[in-house]
């Protein structure tokens, strides 16, 4: 390309002189026909040379600008690449440290989880122990009261002296016992003395023989309200507060059982409901289990009753049909 531009410039240099000479000499002779034929070719060649020269210059300048820009871009890319390499190295280092930290945390968490499981088992065991101790204490207290009876209704200002002999004589007279029961001790419950007109404190009497206690409670259960020496008394077992509440929870269940024919039940110590129906005996310690049993039994009896009524209706209808046939 540069060689062409030089040739073009060398060719155009001598050709410009006649043009300038022609333009600067107005008094010269008019051009000949041969000169008129050469001028368009010359002009075309001149324009072609100028076009090529301008294209070469433009290409050179563009190439230089592109080279400069490419060099700048390459430098910037190299700088960015270096920065990215440093950043990637830092990220890899951080990830490696993070991976190591996570691994240590996983190990620690695994150890903590094992410790928590072990501690939870110990806590469950230790939580169950107080419940066992509480149940055993409740059972011991209740068993220590098995020979006790609770007498309710004796006024605070009664003429009866609170001695074992006096209370034994009162029980013999009130329950029509054959002999006076042997009592170990007698006292009122440990409550503040009531005011005049308030309910008197119960009397706790401990019998020496458990059989005497059973007989007295059986007679008292049969008579319920007992009249003696111008006063009405009641005799009950001396249960703990917890046992009384547990037994009282079965009151509604026992009321429902009384309405079911052919069923026998009994509330055992401490709070166990024994039910016998159709020769099958079942025992319930939970109120929910007893309710579920009664609900199922009630549905079964209702279904049986419905089937029996349907069967009876069918038999009656069949009998009426036979009577009508015989009459006809």
BALOBA-1460 file (C-alpha; in Angstrom, 3 decimals):
// residues 328
<rec num="1" residu="x" x="0.000" y="0.000" z="0.000"/>
<rec num="2" residu="x" x="2.729" y="2.602" z="0.704"/>
<rec num="3" residu="x" x="4.418" y="1.830" z="-2.623"/>
<rec num="4" residu="x" x="1.226" y="2.588" z="-4.479"/>
<rec num="5" residu="x" x="0.808" y="5.860" z="-2.683"/>
<rec num="6" residu="x" x="4.365" y="6.859" z="-3.582"/>
<rec num="7" residu="x" x="3.835" y="5.955" z="-7.242"/>
<rec num="8" residu="x" x="0.627" y="7.840" z="-7.266"/>
<rec num="9" residu="x" x="2.299" y="10.895" z="-5.862"/>
<rec num="10" residu="x" x="5.148" y="10.668" z="-8.393"/>
<rec num="11" residu="x" x="2.731" y="10.339" z="-11.256"/>
<rec num="12" residu="x" x="0.507" y="13.151" z="-10.110"/>
<rec num="13" residu="x" x="3.384" y="15.573" z="-9.549"/>
<rec num="14" residu="x" x="4.316" y="16.203" z="-13.238"/>
<rec num="15" residu="x" x="0.670" y="16.014" z="-14.359"/>
<rec num="16" residu="x" x="-0.390" y="18.867" z="-12.106"/>
<rec num="17" residu="x" x="1.906" y="21.285" z="-13.854"/>
<rec num="18" residu="x" x="0.039" y="21.411" z="-17.194"/>
<rec num="19" residu="x" x="-3.231" y="21.854" z="-15.267"/>
<rec num="20" residu="x" x="-1.768" y="24.662" z="-13.250"/>
<rec num="21" residu="x" x="-0.053" y="26.017" z="-16.367"/>
<rec num="22" residu="x" x="-3.280" y="25.851" z="-18.298"/>
<rec num="23" residu="x" x="-5.166" y="27.535" z="-15.499"/>
<rec num="24" residu="x" x="-2.489" y="30.223" z="-15.062"/>
<rec num="25" residu="x" x="-2.185" y="31.081" z="-18.800"/>
<rec num="26" residu="x" x="-5.523" y="32.280" z="-20.041"/>
<rec num="27" residu="x" x="-4.017" y="33.525" z="-23.299"/>
<rec num="28" residu="x" x="-2.692" y="30.061" z="-24.385"/>
<rec num="29" residu="x" x="-4.063" y="28.132" z="-27.259"/>
<rec num="30" residu="x" x="-7.125" y="25.897" z="-26.756"/>
<rec num="31" residu="x" x="-6.369" y="22.213" z="-26.119"/>
<rec num="32" residu="x" x="-6.170" y="19.887" z="-28.975"/>
<rec num="33" residu="x" x="-8.516" y="16.875" z="-29.378"/>
<rec num="34" residu="x" x="-5.769" y="14.550" z="-28.279"/>
<rec num="35" residu="x" x="-5.341" y="16.475" z="-25.054"/>
<rec num="36" residu="x" x="-9.125" y="16.308" z="-24.410"/>
<rec num="37" residu="x" x="-8.961" y="12.517" z="-24.728"/>
<rec num="38" residu="x" x="-6.036" y="12.199" z="-22.300"/>
<rec num="39" residu="x" x="-7.578" y="14.431" z="-19.590"/>
<rec num="40" residu="x" x="-10.437" y="12.094" z="-18.457"/>
<rec num="41" residu="x" x="-8.084" y="9.148" z="-18.182"/>
<rec num="42" residu="x" x="-5.685" y="11.237" z="-16.224"/>
<rec num="43" residu="x" x="-8.415" y="12.464" z="-13.897"/>
<rec num="44" residu="x" x="-9.701" y="8.955" z="-13.351"/>
<rec num="45" residu="x" x="-6.204" y="7.717" z="-12.570"/>
<rec num="46" residu="x" x="-5.685" y="10.649" z="-10.249"/>
<rec num="47" residu="x" x="-8.936" y="9.964" z="-8.382"/>
<rec num="48" residu="x" x="-8.066" y="6.281" z="-8.125"/>
<rec num="49" residu="x" x="-4.655" y="7.139" z="-6.732"/>
<rec num="50" residu="x" x="-6.155" y="9.585" z="-4.237"/>
<rec num="51" residu="x" x="-8.741" y="7.023" z="-3.204"/>
<rec num="52" residu="x" x="-6.094" y="4.385" z="-2.664"/>
<rec num="53" residu="x" x="-3.882" y="6.815" z="-0.773"/>
<rec num="54" residu="x" x="-6.756" y="7.915" z="1.482"/>
<rec num="55" residu="x" x="-7.743" y="4.288" z="2.073"/>
<rec num="56" residu="x" x="-4.168" y="3.424" z="2.949"/>
<rec num="57" residu="x" x="-3.900" y="6.394" z="5.320"/>
<rec num="58" residu="x" x="-7.231" y="5.568" z="6.942"/>
<rec num="59" residu="x" x="-6.264" y="1.904" z="7.248"/>
<rec num="60" residu="x" x="-2.916" y="2.828" z="8.760"/>
<rec num="61" residu="x" x="-4.451" y="5.212" z="11.265"/>
<rec num="62" residu="x" x="-7.197" y="2.702" z="12.093"/>
<rec num="63" residu="x" x="-4.634" y="-0.071" z="12.504"/>
<rec num="64" residu="x" x="-2.566" y="2.144" z="14.789"/>
<rec num="65" residu="x" x="-5.626" y="3.106" z="16.835"/>
<rec num="66" residu="x" x="-6.732" y="-0.515" z="17.050"/>
<rec num="67" residu="x" x="-3.261" y="-1.631" z="18.044"/>
<rec num="68" residu="x" x="-3.174" y="1.037" z="20.731"/>
<rec num="69" residu="x" x="-6.645" y="0.103" z="21.981"/>
<rec num="70" residu="x" x="-5.876" y="-3.620" z="21.842"/>
<rec num="71" residu="x" x="-2.697" y="-3.046" z="23.799"/>
<rec num="72" residu="x" x="-4.640" y="-1.073" z="26.405"/>
<rec num="73" residu="x" x="-7.373" y="-3.722" z="26.544"/>
<rec num="74" residu="x" x="-4.789" y="-6.485" z="26.791"/>
<rec num="75" residu="x" x="-3.078" y="-4.650" z="29.635"/>
<rec num="76" residu="x" x="-6.384" y="-4.182" z="31.444"/>
<rec num="77" residu="x" x="-7.318" y="-7.837" z="30.907"/>
<rec num="78" residu="x" x="-3.952" y="-8.928" z="32.260"/>
<rec num="79" residu="x" x="-4.506" y="-6.711" z="35.292"/>
<rec num="80" residu="x" x="-8.009" y="-8.106" z="35.802"/>
<rec num="81" residu="x" x="-6.695" y="-11.644" z="35.363"/>
<rec num="82" residu="x" x="-4.046" y="-11.014" z="37.989"/>
<rec num="83" residu="x" x="-6.625" y="-9.583" z="40.379"/>
<rec num="84" residu="x" x="-8.967" y="-12.516" z="39.717"/>
<rec num="85" residu="x" x="-6.149" y="-14.964" z="40.340"/>
<rec num="86" residu="x" x="-5.409" y="-13.300" z="43.667"/>
<rec num="87" residu="x" x="-9.117" y="-13.227" z="44.561"/>
<rec num="88" residu="x" x="-9.571" y="-16.884" z="43.582"/>
<rec num="89" residu="x" x="-6.558" y="-17.820" z="45.666"/>
<rec num="90" residu="x" x="-8.003" y="-15.940" z="48.631"/>
<rec num="91" residu="x" x="-11.416" y="-17.561" z="48.117"/>
<rec num="92" residu="x" x="-9.843" y="-21.004" z="47.924"/>
<rec num="93" residu="x" x="-7.928" y="-20.280" z="51.111"/>
<rec num="94" residu="x" x="-11.102" y="-19.065" z="52.833"/>
<rec num="95" residu="x" x="-13.053" y="-22.104" z="51.612"/>
<rec num="96" residu="x" x="-10.345" y="-24.404" z="52.865"/>
<rec num="97" residu="x" x="-10.404" y="-22.715" z="56.271"/>
<rec num="98" residu="x" x="-14.216" y="-22.783" z="56.282"/>
<rec num="99" residu="x" x="-14.224" y="-26.473" z="55.363"/>
<rec num="100" residu="x" x="-11.830" y="-27.178" z="58.207"/>
<rec num="101" residu="x" x="-13.993" y="-25.159" z="60.609"/>
<rec num="102" residu="x" x="-17.171" y="-26.929" z="59.459"/>
<rec num="103" residu="x" x="-15.464" y="-30.280" z="59.922"/>
<rec num="104" residu="x" x="-14.490" y="-29.355" z="63.471"/>
<rec num="105" residu="x" x="-18.041" y="-28.117" z="64.139"/>
<rec num="106" residu="x" x="-19.516" y="-31.364" z="62.808"/>
<rec num="107" residu="x" x="-17.271" y="-33.314" z="65.139"/>
<rec num="108" residu="x" x="-18.217" y="-31.090" z="68.071"/>
<rec num="109" residu="x" x="-21.926" y="-31.259" z="67.220"/>
<rec num="110" residu="x" x="-21.763" y="-35.030" z="66.920"/>
<rec num="111" residu="x" x="-20.117" y="-35.206" z="70.334"/>
<rec num="112" residu="x" x="-22.689" y="-32.795" z="71.774"/>
<rec num="113" residu="x" x="-25.535" y="-34.830" z="70.266"/>
<rec num="114" residu="x" x="-24.209" y="-38.003" z="71.845"/>
<rec num="115" residu="x" x="-23.852" y="-36.204" z="75.171"/>
<rec num="116" residu="x" x="-27.392" y="-34.818" z="74.903"/>
<rec num="117" residu="x" x="-28.812" y="-38.270" z="74.173"/>
<rec num="118" residu="x" x="-26.951" y="-39.687" z="77.158"/>
<rec num="119" residu="x" x="-28.028" y="-36.808" z="79.393"/>
<rec num="120" residu="x" x="-31.640" y="-37.095" z="78.187"/>
<rec num="121" residu="x" x="-31.664" y="-40.755" z="79.155"/>
<rec num="122" residu="x" x="-30.287" y="-39.855" z="82.575"/>
<rec num="123" residu="x" x="-32.837" y="-37.057" z="82.991"/>
<rec num="124" residu="x" x="-35.674" y="-39.405" z="82.062"/>
<rec num="125" residu="x" x="-34.384" y="-41.963" z="84.547"/>
<rec num="126" residu="x" x="-33.956" y="-39.361" z="87.292"/>
<rec num="127" residu="x" x="-37.379" y="-37.869" z="86.510"/>
<rec num="128" residu="x" x="-38.973" y="-41.290" z="86.852"/>
<rec num="129" residu="x" x="-37.285" y="-41.957" z="90.190"/>
<rec num="130" residu="x" x="-39.152" y="-39.220" z="92.133"/>
<rec num="131" residu="x" x="-42.421" y="-40.516" z="90.703"/>
<rec num="132" residu="x" x="-41.562" y="-44.004" z="91.912"/>
<rec num="133" residu="x" x="-40.579" y="-42.639" z="95.318"/>
<rec num="134" residu="x" x="-43.784" y="-40.592" z="95.462"/>
<rec num="135" residu="x" x="-45.896" y="-43.626" z="94.604"/>
<rec num="136" residu="x" x="-44.063" y="-45.721" z="97.186"/>
<rec num="137" residu="x" x="-44.505" y="-43.040" z="99.855"/>
<rec num="138" residu="x" x="-48.177" y="-42.748" z="98.976"/>
<rec num="139" residu="x" x="-48.533" y="-46.515" z="99.181"/>
<rec num="140" residu="x" x="-46.715" y="-46.649" z="102.533"/>
<rec num="141" residu="x" x="-48.861" y="-43.879" z="104.000"/>
<rec num="142" residu="x" x="-52.015" y="-45.516" z="102.691"/>
<rec num="143" residu="x" x="-51.007" y="-48.916" z="104.057"/>
<rec num="144" residu="x" x="-50.200" y="-47.380" z="107.417"/>
<rec num="145" residu="x" x="-53.830" y="-46.186" z="107.493"/>
<rec num="146" residu="x" x="-55.401" y="-49.517" z="106.565"/>
<rec num="147" residu="x" x="-56.457" y="-50.147" z="110.176"/>
<rec num="148" residu="x" x="-57.766" y="-46.599" z="110.592"/>
<rec num="149" residu="x" x="-61.390" y="-45.516" z="110.436"/>
<rec num="150" residu="x" x="-62.712" y="-41.981" z="110.132"/>
<rec num="151" residu="x" x="-65.754" y="-41.165" z="112.289"/>
<rec num="152" residu="x" x="-67.691" y="-38.089" z="111.161"/>
<rec num="153" residu="x" x="-70.490" y="-36.345" z="113.022"/>
<rec num="154" residu="x" x="-69.327" y="-36.419" z="116.660"/>
<rec num="155" residu="x" x="-69.723" y="-32.846" z="118.030"/>
<rec num="156" residu="x" x="-66.746" y="-31.045" z="119.474"/>
<rec num="157" residu="x" x="-68.555" y="-30.501" z="122.798"/>
<rec num="158" residu="x" x="-69.860" y="-34.062" z="123.013"/>
<rec num="159" residu="x" x="-70.122" y="-35.692" z="126.411"/>
<rec num="160" residu="x" x="-68.210" y="-38.695" z="125.075"/>
<rec num="161" residu="x" x="-64.631" y="-38.710" z="126.274"/>
<rec num="162" residu="x" x="-62.060" y="-39.197" z="123.550"/>
<rec num="163" residu="x" x="-60.493" y="-42.332" z="124.944"/>
<rec num="164" residu="x" x="-60.065" y="-45.670" z="123.244"/>
<rec num="165" residu="x" x="-62.522" y="-47.254" z="125.687"/>
<rec num="166" residu="x" x="-65.234" y="-44.641" z="125.108"/>
<rec num="167" residu="x" x="-64.966" y="-44.714" z="121.304"/>
<rec num="168" residu="x" x="-64.852" y="-48.537" z="121.309"/>
<rec num="169" residu="x" x="-68.033" y="-48.638" z="123.393"/>
<rec num="170" residu="x" x="-69.704" y="-46.116" z="121.059"/>
<rec num="171" residu="x" x="-68.865" y="-48.215" z="117.990"/>
<rec num="172" residu="x" x="-70.191" y="-51.381" z="119.616"/>
<rec num="173" residu="x" x="-73.455" y="-49.677" z="120.478"/>
<rec num="174" residu="x" x="-73.845" y="-47.878" z="117.136"/>
<rec num="175" residu="x" x="-73.075" y="-50.877" z="114.910"/>
<rec num="176" residu="x" x="-74.542" y="-53.596" z="117.154"/>
<rec num="177" residu="x" x="-71.239" y="-55.427" z="117.351"/>
<rec num="178" residu="x" x="-70.860" y="-58.568" z="119.438"/>
<rec num="179" residu="x" x="-67.933" y="-57.146" z="121.363"/>
<rec num="180" residu="x" x="-66.081" y="-53.921" z="121.707"/>
<rec num="181" residu="x" x="-63.295" y="-53.578" z="119.105"/>
<rec num="182" residu="x" x="-59.780" y="-53.126" z="120.410"/>
<rec num="183" residu="x" x="-58.464" y="-49.646" z="119.569"/>
<rec num="184" residu="x" x="-54.815" y="-48.603" z="119.693"/>
<rec num="185" residu="x" x="-55.382" y="-44.840" z="119.690"/>
<rec num="186" residu="x" x="-58.018" y="-42.193" z="119.047"/>
<rec num="187" residu="x" x="-57.658" y="-38.515" z="118.090"/>
<rec num="188" residu="x" x="-59.273" y="-35.833" z="116.000"/>
<rec num="189" residu="x" x="-57.759" y="-34.690" z="112.717"/>
<rec num="190" residu="x" x="-54.967" y="-32.129" z="112.943"/>
<rec num="191" residu="x" x="-57.048" y="-29.116" z="112.002"/>
<rec num="192" residu="x" x="-57.822" y="-25.910" z="113.885"/>
<rec num="193" residu="x" x="-60.701" y="-26.311" z="116.285"/>
<rec num="194" residu="x" x="-63.881" y="-25.148" z="114.529"/>
<rec num="195" residu="x" x="-66.035" y="-22.332" z="115.821"/>
<rec num="196" residu="x" x="-69.417" y="-23.052" z="117.411"/>
<rec num="197" residu="x" x="-71.901" y="-24.118" z="114.724"/>
<rec num="198" residu="x" x="-69.224" y="-25.213" z="112.266"/>
<rec num="199" residu="x" x="-68.683" y="-28.777" z="111.134"/>
<rec num="200" residu="x" x="-66.825" y="-30.823" z="113.777"/>
<rec num="201" residu="x" x="-63.471" y="-32.360" z="113.034"/>
<rec num="202" residu="x" x="-63.462" y="-36.068" z="112.123"/>
<rec num="203" residu="x" x="-62.207" y="-38.610" z="114.645"/>
<rec num="204" residu="x" x="-59.421" y="-40.966" z="113.581"/>
<rec num="205" residu="x" x="-59.479" y="-44.332" z="115.371"/>
<rec num="206" residu="x" x="-56.849" y="-46.988" z="114.797"/>
<rec num="207" residu="x" x="-58.006" y="-50.562" z="115.340"/>
<rec num="208" residu="x" x="-55.625" y="-53.211" z="116.544"/>
<rec num="209" residu="x" x="-57.037" y="-55.906" z="114.226"/>
<rec num="210" residu="x" x="-57.502" y="-55.416" z="110.504"/>
<rec num="211" residu="x" x="-60.449" y="-57.832" z="110.500"/>
<rec num="212" residu="x" x="-62.246" y="-55.644" z="113.057"/>
<rec num="213" residu="x" x="-61.649" y="-52.690" z="110.733"/>
<rec num="214" residu="x" x="-63.097" y="-54.613" z="107.768"/>
<rec num="215" residu="x" x="-66.175" y="-55.683" z="109.771"/>
<rec num="216" residu="x" x="-66.831" y="-52.156" z="111.050"/>
<rec num="217" residu="x" x="-66.555" y="-50.663" z="107.552"/>
<rec num="218" residu="x" x="-68.859" y="-53.345" z="106.125"/>
<rec num="219" residu="x" x="-71.520" y="-52.686" z="108.803"/>
<rec num="220" residu="x" x="-71.139" y="-48.941" z="108.359"/>
<rec num="221" residu="x" x="-71.489" y="-49.245" z="104.574"/>
<rec num="222" residu="x" x="-74.701" y="-51.216" z="105.042"/>
<rec num="223" residu="x" x="-76.235" y="-48.737" z="107.504"/>
<rec num="224" residu="x" x="-74.703" y="-45.530" z="106.069"/>
<rec num="225" residu="x" x="-76.121" y="-42.937" z="108.528"/>
<rec num="226" residu="x" x="-75.817" y="-44.346" z="112.062"/>
<rec num="227" residu="x" x="-77.734" y="-42.928" z="115.015"/>
<rec num="228" residu="x" x="-76.277" y="-43.243" z="118.489"/>
<rec num="229" residu="x" x="-76.554" y="-41.173" z="121.674"/>
<rec num="230" residu="x" x="-78.731" y="-38.522" z="120.007"/>
<rec num="231" residu="x" x="-76.313" y="-37.929" z="117.130"/>
<rec num="232" residu="x" x="-75.876" y="-39.125" z="113.534"/>
<rec num="233" residu="x" x="-72.459" y="-40.429" z="112.658"/>
<rec num="234" residu="x" x="-70.808" y="-41.924" z="109.572"/>
<rec num="235" residu="x" x="-67.815" y="-44.240" z="109.396"/>
<rec num="236" residu="x" x="-65.433" y="-44.240" z="106.418"/>
<rec num="237" residu="x" x="-61.972" y="-45.612" z="105.627"/>
<rec num="238" residu="x" x="-59.104" y="-43.282" z="106.448"/>
<rec num="239" residu="x" x="-57.675" y="-42.703" z="102.983"/>
<rec num="240" residu="x" x="-55.104" y="-40.111" z="101.943"/>
<rec num="241" residu="x" x="-56.226" y="-37.047" z="100.008"/>
<rec num="242" residu="x" x="-54.702" y="-38.386" z="96.790"/>
<rec num="243" residu="x" x="-56.436" y="-41.734" z="97.190"/>
<rec num="244" residu="x" x="-59.769" y="-40.061" z="97.958"/>
<rec num="245" residu="x" x="-59.523" y="-37.966" z="94.786"/>
<rec num="246" residu="x" x="-58.552" y="-40.975" z="92.684"/>
<rec num="247" residu="x" x="-61.482" y="-42.999" z="94.003"/>
<rec num="248" residu="x" x="-63.888" y="-40.072" z="93.621"/>
<rec num="249" residu="x" x="-62.989" y="-39.872" z="89.920"/>
<rec num="250" residu="x" x="-64.778" y="-43.213" z="89.384"/>
<rec num="251" residu="x" x="-68.050" y="-41.980" z="90.927"/>
<rec num="252" residu="x" x="-69.681" y="-41.151" z="87.598"/>
<rec num="253" residu="x" x="-68.467" y="-44.444" z="86.104"/>
<rec num="254" residu="x" x="-69.977" y="-46.408" z="88.981"/>
<rec num="255" residu="x" x="-73.269" y="-44.544" z="88.524"/>
<rec num="256" residu="x" x="-73.363" y="-45.564" z="84.856"/>
<rec num="257" residu="x" x="-72.530" y="-49.169" z="85.708"/>
<rec num="258" residu="x" x="-75.519" y="-49.367" z="88.060"/>
<rec num="259" residu="x" x="-77.827" y="-48.767" z="85.066"/>
<rec num="260" residu="x" x="-76.402" y="-51.707" z="83.087"/>
<rec num="261" residu="x" x="-78.180" y="-55.005" z="83.870"/>
<rec num="262" residu="x" x="-76.163" y="-58.125" z="84.567"/>
<rec num="263" residu="x" x="-72.950" y="-56.322" z="85.461"/>
<rec num="264" residu="x" x="-71.050" y="-56.450" z="88.750"/>
<rec num="265" residu="x" x="-68.350" y="-54.006" z="89.784"/>
<rec num="266" residu="x" x="-66.203" y="-53.155" z="92.758"/>
<rec num="267" residu="x" x="-63.808" y="-50.331" z="93.593"/>
<rec num="268" residu="x" x="-60.624" y="-51.851" z="94.969"/>
<rec num="269" residu="x" x="-57.798" y="-50.287" z="96.929"/>
<rec num="270" residu="x" x="-56.319" y="-47.806" z="96.095"/>
<rec num="271" residu="x" x="-58.361" y="-46.768" z="93.047"/>
<rec num="272" residu="x" x="-58.913" y="-49.806" z="90.827"/>
<rec num="273" residu="x" x="-62.268" y="-50.571" z="89.252"/>
<rec num="274" residu="x" x="-63.023" y="-54.253" z="88.762"/>
<rec num="275" residu="x" x="-65.912" y="-55.046" z="86.399"/>
<rec num="276" residu="x" x="-67.432" y="-58.484" z="85.789"/>
<rec num="277" residu="x" x="-69.813" y="-58.983" z="82.865"/>
<rec num="278" residu="x" x="-70.938" y="-62.218" z="81.240"/>
<rec num="279" residu="x" x="-68.344" y="-64.177" z="83.186"/>
<rec num="280" residu="x" x="-65.462" y="-61.964" z="81.998"/>
<rec num="281" residu="x" x="-63.583" y="-59.916" z="84.588"/>
<rec num="282" residu="x" x="-61.689" y="-56.743" z="83.757"/>
<rec num="283" residu="x" x="-59.792" y="-54.275" z="85.919"/>
<rec num="284" residu="x" x="-59.217" y="-50.574" z="85.183"/>
<rec num="285" residu="x" x="-56.663" y="-48.236" z="86.710"/>
<rec num="286" residu="x" x="-57.361" y="-45.436" z="84.240"/>
<rec num="287" residu="x" x="-60.571" y="-43.434" z="84.088"/>
<rec num="288" residu="x" x="-60.312" y="-43.088" z="80.297"/>
<rec num="289" residu="x" x="-60.067" y="-46.854" z="79.814"/>
<rec num="290" residu="x" x="-63.136" y="-47.394" z="81.997"/>
<rec num="291" residu="x" x="-65.128" y="-44.802" z="80.031"/>
<rec num="292" residu="x" x="-64.134" y="-46.370" z="76.725"/>
<rec num="293" residu="x" x="-65.197" y="-49.797" z="78.010"/>
<rec num="294" residu="x" x="-68.593" y="-48.522" z="79.181"/>
<rec num="295" residu="x" x="-69.165" y="-46.714" z="75.874"/>
<rec num="296" residu="x" x="-68.402" y="-49.850" z="73.880"/>
<rec num="297" residu="x" x="-70.505" y="-52.017" z="76.192"/>
<rec num="298" residu="x" x="-73.454" y="-49.601" z="75.963"/>
<rec num="299" residu="x" x="-73.345" y="-49.660" z="72.154"/>
<rec num="300" residu="x" x="-73.176" y="-53.445" z="72.162"/>
<rec num="301" residu="x" x="-76.141" y="-53.755" z="74.530"/>
<rec num="302" residu="x" x="-78.132" y="-51.227" z="72.485"/>
<rec num="303" residu="x" x="-77.440" y="-53.170" z="69.288"/>
<rec num="304" residu="x" x="-78.379" y="-56.447" z="70.971"/>
<rec num="305" residu="x" x="-81.598" y="-54.911" z="72.283"/>
<rec num="306" residu="x" x="-82.475" y="-53.601" z="68.810"/>
<rec num="307" residu="x" x="-81.861" y="-57.012" z="67.254"/>
<rec num="308" residu="x" x="-84.034" y="-58.677" z="69.891"/>
<rec num="309" residu="x" x="-86.847" y="-56.185" z="69.267"/>
<rec num="310" residu="x" x="-86.597" y="-56.776" z="65.518"/>
<rec num="311" residu="x" x="-86.656" y="-60.516" z="66.068"/>
<rec num="312" residu="x" x="-89.701" y="-60.178" z="68.335"/>
<rec num="313" residu="x" x="-91.528" y="-58.067" z="65.739"/>
<rec num="314" residu="x" x="-90.803" y="-60.654" z="63.056"/>
<rec num="315" residu="x" x="-92.107" y="-63.432" z="65.289"/>
<rec num="316" residu="x" x="-95.285" y="-61.459" z="66.078"/>
<rec num="317" residu="x" x="-95.852" y="-60.700" z="62.378"/>
<rec num="318" residu="x" x="-95.347" y="-64.348" z="61.491"/>
<rec num="319" residu="x" x="-97.803" y="-65.421" z="64.227"/>
<rec num="320" residu="x" x="-100.452" y="-62.967" z="63.008"/>
<rec num="321" residu="x" x="-99.986" y="-64.235" z="59.461"/>
<rec num="322" residu="x" x="-100.480" y="-67.828" z="60.606"/>
<rec num="323" residu="x" x="-103.608" y="-66.838" z="62.559"/>
<rec num="324" residu="x" x="-105.072" y="-65.105" z="59.505"/>
<rec num="325" residu="x" x="-104.372" y="-68.159" z="57.366"/>
<rec num="326" residu="x" x="-106.042" y="-70.473" z="59.867"/>
<rec num="327" residu="x" x="-109.092" y="-68.212" z="60.185"/>
<rec num="328" residu="x" x="-109.536" y="-68.142" z="56.410"/>
